[in-house]
């Protein structure tokens, strides 16, 4: 498994070969073995293979080609709907209509998604994580018929790879790991931690294409703009409230 982890690549081109039901079941069972808060399993996975539904999801994910190329699309949802109904049918009064409960369920769903991804790569499949599930969550809720108490938090495209891309760079451990307590970063630390990433051939290409002075500007000015972040944040908060997770009494 360690070998699989260290060879992880995001796959954006897929063969048309189908993923068998037996394989899917194995991956989904691996997902359910993930850690979960209180063993409540407050998540759901929506597996989509239908072309027409995937086309609608493709639009929600900003028309990224792999959503249509990969034969399987999985949407991982924070889900207290099922647990609430179980409580009510067993003479218990659920109190999970608050933001903390949503966050708990979202963590559960993300842990499950990582298990599925690791199992898929171990079996020779490729995956691509789609963070855009939260950007257009309201539309995804409609497309997948998600009831109150269910919110999409992540998605993956899954299938057999039709490319073999190189490894994506990662920051050195000293950039992300703190021992005993958090040690804040000084200017020299920032320079050292980001030095290799900023000096890469890919960064030089990106700077030329985007006509920017620094890699950070590509993130702030092109990829993840402040106005976009604020817009999608407001929309996602509306979704969380509509789905029943914003009781602040």
N, C-alpha and C positions, 0 to 999 in steps of 0.2 A: 504493500500500500504506500509506503514512503516513496518508492520509486515512481509510482503514479502521481503522487502529489508534486514531486519535484519536476515532473515532465508536463505539468498542466499547461495547456494552451487554449485560448479562446478560438473556437472554430467558427468561421463565417461562411464557409462553402461546404455543401453537403451533397452526398450521393443520393439518388432517388430510392436506394434500397430501403425497404420497410424494416421497422424494428418489430420483432415478433412479440406477441402477447405474453409469451413465457418470459422473454427478456424484460419486458416492461414490468411484469409482476415482481421479478427479482429486484429490480431497481427500486420499485415502490416499497417493497418490504424492507429493503436496506434503509430507505428514508425513514420508515416508522421506528427504526431502532435508534434514532437520534435521541439525545438528551431532551427532556421536556420538563417544564415547570410543574412540580407536584404530580407528575405522571398524568396530567390532564389531557395532553395531546390536543391543545386548542388550536388546531390548524386543519386545513383541507388542501388537497392537491387536485386541480382540475386538469385532466389529460385531454388534449385536443388534437385529433388527427384529421377531422373533417376539413376539406379544402376551403369551403365557404366560410366556416367559422374562423379558420386561420387567416383568411384574407382580411376579415374584419379586425382581428387582433394585429395583423401586419400594419394596418393603418394606425392603430393605437400606439404601436412601437415605432412610429415615425418611418414606416415603410422600409425597415431594414430587411435586406434580401433574405437573410438566414431564417427569418420567421416563416417564409413560404418555402424555402428550399428544404429545411429540415422536416422530416416526416412527422415528428412529434413536437408538440408545444405543451409545456407544463406551466401552470400558473399556481403559485404557492400563496395561500391566503391565511391571514389571521382569522380564526373562526371560533367564536363563542356561541354561535347559533345552536350547534349540536349539544354542547355542554349545558347551556341554559335549559334546553328542552328536557334533557335527562334529569337535571335538578328538579324542575317543575313536576315531572312525572314520578318523582321519588319523594314528594312532600318536603322538598328543600327550596328555600328562597334564594335565587342567585343574585349576587350583587356585583355583576361584572359589566355594568354599563358606563364605565369610566375609562379615562385615558390610560391609567396604569394597566388595566386589563388588556386594552388594545396592544400596548407595548409588549406585555408578556406574551400574547399570542403571536405577535410579529416576530419576536425572538424565536419562539418555537418553530414557526414556519421557515425561518431562515436556516436554523439548524438542520431541519429536515431537507431543505434544498441542497445544502452542502453534502449531506450524506448521499443523496441521489446522484449528484454530480460526480463524487468520488467513485461510487459504484459503477456509474456509466463509463467513466474513463478506464477503470480497471478492466471492464469488459470490451474495450476497444472502440467504444463510441466516443463521439465528440459532443461538447456542449458549448453554449455561449450564454452567459448570464446577461439578463436584460433588466437593468435597473429602471427602465422606463415604465414598468408596471405601475409605479406610483404616480407618474406624470399624468396619465389619462385613466386613473382608477375608476372614475365615474362611468366612462364608456365601457370599460372592461366589465364592470359590475352588470351593466345592461346586457352585454354580449353573452356573458356566461351565466346570466340569470342568478346572480348571487343575492341571497336574502339578507335581511337586516342581521347584523352581528358578524358579517363576513366582509373582509377587506383584502384586496390583492396587494401583496407587498413585494413580490419578486416573480420572475418568470425565466425559463430557460428554453432555448431551442436545442433539440436533441436528435442525433442521427449519426450515420457513419460519415467520417470526414472525407472531404474531397480536396484537401489541402494539408500541408504539413508546415505550418508557420513556425518561426523561431520563438524562443521563449521571450515573454514580455519582461522588461527590466523590473526590478524591485529595489526599494531603498535598502541600505544595509541594516542589519539588526539594530545597531546603535541608534538608528533613526526612529525606531518604533518600539523598542523595548526599554523599560525602566525597571531598575531593581530596587526593591524595598519601598521607595517613594518616587513620585514623579519629579524628574529633573528638567526644568524648563530650558529652552534652547536660546543660546546667545547667537549673535551674528556669525561668529566663526563656526559654530555647530551647524547652522543652516547651510553655510557654504560647503562644509565638508560632507554633510549628508546628501546634498543634491548634486555634488560635483560630477559623479559618474553619469547620472541621468542627463544632466545639462550638456555634457561633452559628447554624447552619443551621436552616431550618424543620423539616427531617426530624428533627434531633436534639431539637428542642423537642417534637415529636409523640411521639417515642420515650420521652422523659423522662416525659411525661404518662401515656402508656399503661402504662409499666412502673413508674411511681411511684418513680423514682430521682432522686437529687440530681445525679449526673454521668453522662456517656456511658460513662466507663470502668466504672462500676458495672454497666451493662447487659451489658458484655462479661464481667466477672468473676463476676457473680451470676446472670445469665440465660442468656447465649449459650454461653459456654465456661467452665463451672464447673471448679474445681480437681478435685473428685472425679470428674467425667466424664473430664477429661483423663488423670488417673492410671489410671482403669479402661480406657479405650480404648488407652492407651499400653501397658499390660501385655498386653492382648489382641493388639495388633499385634506386639509383641515375640515372643509365642508363635507367631504366624503366620510371622514371619521365620525363627524357629528351625525350625519344622516343615517349612518349604519349603527348608531346607538352607543357610541363610546365617549360621550362628552358630558356625562352627568357630573357637575361640579358642586352639587348641593352638600 
